[in-house]
Amino acid sequence: MRSQKVVLKNKIGLHARPAAIFVKKARNYDSEIIIKKDVQEANGKSIISIMALGATKGDELIIITKGPDEDKCIAELSNLLESMDDEE
């Protein structure tokens, strides 16, 4: 199991489009993916679950991966969240 903290920089947070981009990448991995915001947890492969977090700019999220490709998975997904800009 791996975990990584990420701070959202995207001004409008994890709304539908960025959540869809995240889920599309997440579904390429066999590992289980959880995103935590405070005490809430979301399935990283579910757009609805991610959007229910209500994550906005400046929120600290923790990505947790568990499975055979967890290292590559967490590296790519952490980088994706950190690199999302206001256009996405």
N, C-alpha and C positions, 0 to 999 in steps of 0.2 A: 504494500500500500504506500502511495506517495501523496503528499499534499503540498500545495503552493498557494501563498497569499498573492492576491492581485488587487490593485486599486483601479476602479473604473475611471477612465479619463474622458470617455465619450459623454458629451454634454447632455444628451438625452437618455443615457443609460441603456439598459438591456430591453429595449422595446422590440417589436415584432421582427424587424429586419435583422438586427444584430443577433437576436436569439435564434433566428432561422439559420444564419450563417454558422453560428456556434454548433447547433444541432447537426447540421449537414456534415461538418468536420468530425464531430464526436461519434457519429454513427459509422465512421470508417474504422473504428477501433473495437476490439473485442472486450476491452476492459470496462468495468462498471465505472461510471462517472457521476460524482455528486458535487453540487455547488452549494456552499453554505454561505448564508448572509445572516449574521448574528445567530439566532437559534433556529432559523428556518433552513430547511434542506430542500434541494430540487434535484430531480433526475436530469442529468446533463444531456440526455438524449430525448427530452420532451420539451417542446417549445412552450406549451401551456405551463408546465412546472417551472421553467426558468422565468417566464414572464410574471408568474405569481410571486416571485421574490420581490418585485417592485424595486429592483436595483437601479440606482441613479448615480450620477457623476459624484465621485469621491467615496463611494461605498467600497468597503474592503470585503472582498469575497475570498473564500478558500475553495480551491478546486481539489478534490480528492479522487484519485484513480486507484483502481484495484483490479489487477488482471495480468495477462501474459504480455501485453504491450504498454503497461502503465508508464514506463519512463518516456517513451516517445510520445505517448498520448498527452501526458501532463505538460511536456515541453511545448508541443504545438498549440494546445488549447490555452495555456497561460500566455504565450506570445500573442495569440490571436486577440485575447481580451485586452491585453496591454496596448496593442497596436491599433485598435479600433478608433477611428476618429469621428468627428461630427458628421461626416458624410454618410456613415453607415448606419 
